[in-house]
Amino acid sequence: MAEERLIYRAWRVFSKLKLWSFGHKLWNIGVNDPKKAFHALKVGLAVTLVSIFYYVRPLYEGVAGSAMGSVLTVAVVFEFNAGGTICRAFNRTSATFIAGFLAIGIHIIADRSNKEIGHIVHGIAVFLIATFARFIPVVKARYDYGMLVFIVTFTLISLSGHHLNKLLDIAKQRSFTIALGSFICVLVSVLICPVWAGKELHILVVGNMEKLANSLEVCVLEYTKQGQDSKCKEDSPQKLPGYKSVLASKASEDRLVNLARWEPPHGQFGMSHPWKHYLKIGASMRYCASCMETLHSYTKSEGKIQAPEIIKDYLCSAFMRLSLNSSIVLKELAKSANEISKSSTMNDLVKDMKVAADELQVALRTLPRWILAIKENQTRVYNGELKDINLNLVEVIPLATVTSLLMEITTRIEGTVSTVNDFVNEALIKTL
């Protein structure tokens, strides 16, 4: 009976804590994104390897019981991708070594002076390093975490008040344990199912091209009222905001490029992967996305001057043709960048896009004559009904604005084509 009650109570606690639901959520995360599951296992493996220094007596005595620094290093250094782990490991280790040597040097200078001057030397050194070291622009961009570790380590050693021999022992033990933890993190991150920041950057840039293509197509579909079928209505909420993701991707691209520089040779490019071209492609796409944002905002605005549906229908085919051809060019660019190969159809697709742009311009130029022609007949059969037509040239302004924005997007896409071609050409040369 006692055992049954214990099992019953344990089951009630298990149910109240909803551990089953929590475990199910973890399982779904692992199934949906296996990389996260592998990352969790890699972190556990790194912590286990470091913990050996606690469980094995000779190793424990070798680090003088200070292996806790290695455990903490694993906790703060291990990142999702290999580049991030290497970057933080290098920053933490080098910052600890440099701060230790500098603090000991200043401690020696202060000891050789009288007591009052020694305190002043310590105070000035801590003030200058803690105040200005982290805000040097070049240093902050790539070594911000290292500078934070440097300031903390330097301050702790400088203000510890220990004698020189004691400081040397502390610096040696701390440097060894941090170097050990960093080495284990890098080893596990690089050798076991590595996640490369460079590959994530590649996927991000290619995905942004596809999002941009889908957004342009859906935006024009909605404006021309051609996307009223159920499938288009379902796809619009997912595809239309894609340009917003492109506009917000700069921080992610800069971070991934910075981390990719730390990664060891891998993949088909080794150490000569053209990372800078990814930044150029990203900037070119954001240039297109900003114009697309203006187009979407304008087409959704509730201004007083609205283009009549009859005029929209006149230009509808030209709008759709240009947006479709522009979207096809962007998708072909995504394919070319993803495979890092020259597209055999790109020149023809760009020509078709230019022809569609010229046709739209011609349609807009002939619109006034078409309006004057139909105004001679005050009634016209439209959608099976006789309707009075009262058109002004002022009503053409919204369509002229939309046309201008579409033409500008086309021009910016041509710039993106040139940027992607430069990337592919340099990438192919470096792989020879």
ABEGO torsion letter per residue (X at the ends): XAAAAAAAAAAAAAAAAGAAAAAAAAAAAAAABAAAAAAAAAAAAAAAAAAAAAABAAAAAAAGGAAAAAAAAAAAABBABAAAAAAAAAAAAAAAAAAAAAAAAAAAAAAABBAAAAAAAAAAAAAAAAAAAAABAAAAAAAAAAAAAAAAAAAAAAAAGBBAAAAAAAAAAAAAAAAAAAAAAAAAAAABGBBBAAAAAAAAAAAAAAAAAAAAAAAAAAAAGAAABAAAAAAAAAAAAAAAAAAAAAAAAAAAAAAAAABBBBEAAEAABBAAAAAAAAAAAAAAAAAAAAAAAAAABBBABBBBAAAAAAAAAAAAAAAAAAAAAAAAAAAAAAAGBBBAAAAAAAAAAAAAAAAAAAAAAAAAAAAAAAAABABBBBGGBBBBBBBBAAAAAAAAAAAAAAAAAAAAAAAAAAAAAAAAAAAAAAAX
